[in-house]
Amino acid sequence: MELCIAEPHGMCSGVARALRMAEQILAEHPGETLWCFHEIVHNEHVVNGLKARGVRFVKSLQEIPTDARVLFSAHGVSPQVRAEALARRLEVVDATCPFVTKVHREAKAFSAQGAVIALIGHKGHDEVEGIVGEAPAHIHVIERSEDVAQLRKALECSHASEVSINLVVLSQTTVSREMVQALSAELAQAGFSLTFPAQGNGICYATQERQEAVRGLAKAVDHLVVLGSRTSSNSLRLAEVAERAGCPVSLVASPNELDLSMLTGVRRLGITSGASTPEALLRQLVQRLEAVSAGEERIAGGENHA
C-alpha cells in the first residue's frame, strides 16, 4: 500500500501561535493555575495534554477566580466576554488567531455603517459566537439553504420598499470554499445584493491551502484518512472536500481509531491532518500504516495489500 501525505497538512500558524503562548505562560509561571476560556484549539489530544499540566478549561468566566490569569482560545471571544473579564479583573492573554481577529474587525466596521451582515459559518461554533457578539443586531449566521429563506423573510418587512436588499457577506475562517460559494449564490438568487470584503471572503489561507491539497490528492488515491477531532471545523471540512471529490474518507481522532478493515483493497492511501492536529500524531499514524505494509499488523477481513 502506497502512502501519500497531503502537503500542506497539519497545524496552522494560528494554532501554533496559541500553543506557544500557553507554553510560555506555563514556563514563566510554574505552579500557577492557567485558566483557558473554551478549548484553546479543537483537538482533544492537545487539550488533554495541557490539562495534565494543570491548565483548566472553562465555559464561563464565572468559574475563574477574580484576579486570575485567563487565556482566550484561538477561536476568539465576543466583546461581551472581554468586558466581563475586565470587570472581574482577570489578566487576559489573548491567543485569538489573527485571521479570526480580521473577521471581527470587518464585522465591527460594516455594522458601524449600518450594514446587514450574513456570516457564513456553523451555528454554535466558538469562533462564530465571538464574531456575532460584535454586532448581534446586524449579523445573521447562514449555515444552510433554510437560513437564506428565513433571512429574506425576516428582512422583507424592514426593507419592503427595496427591490434588492444590500448584504455584506463574511465567513468563518475554517469553512470550505464550496460552502461559501454555494450559499453566496443562494443569497444572490434570493434577491440580495452582495458585498464582500476587499481582502477576500474570510477563509484563512491555511484552510484554503489544506483544502486544495486534499482536493487534488482525493483524485489520485483510493481512500483518504483525515486525522483530526470531530469537534474541529477544519478537519470536518477536509473530509467533506474529499467526499465531494468522490473519494472514500475516514475521519479519525487518533491513529489507533482507524478501522483497518476500511482499507481492504486500497493500493494508494491519502493522509492529511487538521489544522489543530499535532504532527506527532500523524507520524504515529504513518508508523502504524507502515507496520501494516510490513505485515506486522493485519487488516481484519482481508490481506495486508502491502
Secondary structure as UniProt FT lines:
FT   STRAND          2..5
FT   HELIX           13..28
FT   TURN            30..31
FT   STRAND          35..37
FT   HELIX           44..52
FT   TURN            53..54
FT   STRAND          56..58
FT   HELIX           61..63
FT   TURN            66..67
FT   STRAND          69..72
FT   TURN            74..75
FT   HELIX           79..87
FT   TURN            88..89
FT   STRAND          91..94
FT   HELIX           98..112
FT   TURN            113..114
FT   STRAND          117..120
FT   TURN            123..124
FT   HELIX           126..132
FT   TURN            133..134
FT   TURN            136..138
FT   STRAND          139..142
FT   HELIX           145..156
FT   TURN            157..161
FT   STRAND          165..171
FT   TURN            173..174
FT   HELIX           177..189
FT   TURN            190..191
FT   STRAND          192..195
FT   TURN            198..199
FT   HELIX           205..217
FT   TURN            218..220
FT   STRAND          223..227
FT   TURN            230..231
FT   HELIX           233..244
FT   TURN            245..246
FT   STRAND          249..252
FT   HELIX           255..257
FT   HELIX           260..263
FT   TURN            264..265
FT   STRAND          268..273
FT   TURN            275..276
FT   HELIX           279..293
FT   TURN            294..295
FT   TURN            300..301
//
